[in-house]
Amino acid sequence: DSLKIHEKSFDVEEGGNEVKNSSEQEQDRTAKENDETIIEKHGDSKEKVGNFQREEKVTMKKNITVIHGICLVVSSVVGTGIYISPTAISRNVNPPAMSILVWLVGGLVSIAGGITYCELGTMFPNNGAELTYLRRAFGALLSFLSCFIIQFIISGVDMSVQFLTFSRYFWRIFYDDTDPNWYMDKALCLFVLFCIVSLISLKPDLTLKVVDLAAVVKIGSVGIIIMIGIIQICKGEVKNLKVGFKDTNWDIGEWSQAWNTVLWTYSGWNSICIMLGETKNPRDLVKIIVCSMSLITACYMMTVISY
C-alpha cells in the first residue's frame, strides 16, 4: 500500500513538472516573440545570458568628426561679442596696443581651459561636460545646481544679448540711427528663436549642417572686416596703431571689466565637450580645441587691429 501511495505521488509530481515545463516553454516563446517585435520596430537587440535577458545600452550616434567639431566650437564662440566688445575694452584700457594684448591673453587663457577640458574629456568621454565632471567630483546635487545656473542664467543671458544685438543690427537696415519699436525688436528675437528651435526639433539630422554653415558665415563676416582693415593699413592708415602703449589706464575696476568682457567674448570653447559622446574619436578633442581656438584668437586679434 505504501509503495502504491509513493507511485501515485511520483506520478502527480511528474505531471506537475510537465505542466510547469510547458508553462515555462510558453513564457519563453512569448518573450522571444516580443523580442522579435521590439527588434523589428525599434532596432534594439537583446542577448540571452543564462535565464536572463540583457538589453543593450542605447548610446548617441557618433557622427562628429574633427571638421564638424571645429565648426561647432567656432559657431559657439564667434558671435555678437566681437562686434560690440572691442569698443568697451578699448575704453577700459585706453591705448590700441594694450587692447590687442588683452585679446591675445584672453585667447591663450581660453586655449588653456580647452586643453584642461581635453584631459577631463578623454578620462570621461561622455556627454555633459561640466555636469559629468562636477558630478564625479562633488556629487549629483552640486553638479545639478551648477549646471542649472550655467544653462538657465549665464547661457540664458548670453543668448538674450545675442538675439537682441541681431535684432538691433537688423532693424538698423530700415531705421538708420533711430531705435525700432520695442515690440518689433522683441518680436523679431522670438521669431528667430522659434525658427532655430523648430529646425533642431523637426530636422535633427540638419543640425551639423547648420552648425557648419554658421561657422563659415561667421568666419566670413569677420574676414570681411579684416580685409577692410588690411586695405586701410596698406593705404597708410596706421596713426592709431602708432600710439602703442601710451596713456595706458591702470585702474583695477576698468581692467576687471575688460577681462570679463574678453572672457565672455571667448566663451563657448567647452561646447565640444558637451557633445563628446557623439564624437567619433574622443582623442581628437585636442585637435579640435587647439585648432578652433587658435583660429578664433587670430581672427579676433586681426579684427581688433582692423577696428
Secondary structure by P-SEA (a helix, b strand, c coil): caaaaaaaaaaaaaaaaaaaaaaaaaaaaaaaaaaaaaaacccbbbbbcccbbbbccccccccccaaaaaaaaaaacccccccccaaaaaaacccaaaaaaaaaaaaaaaaaaaaaaaaaaaacccccaaaaaaaacccaaaaaaaaaaacccaaaaaaaaaaaaaaaaaaccccccccccaaaaaaaaaaaaaaaaaaaaacccaaaaaaaaaaaaaaaaaaaaaaaaaaaaaaccccccccccccccccaaaaaaaaaaaaaaacccccccccccccccccaaaaaaaaaaaaaaaaaaaaaaac
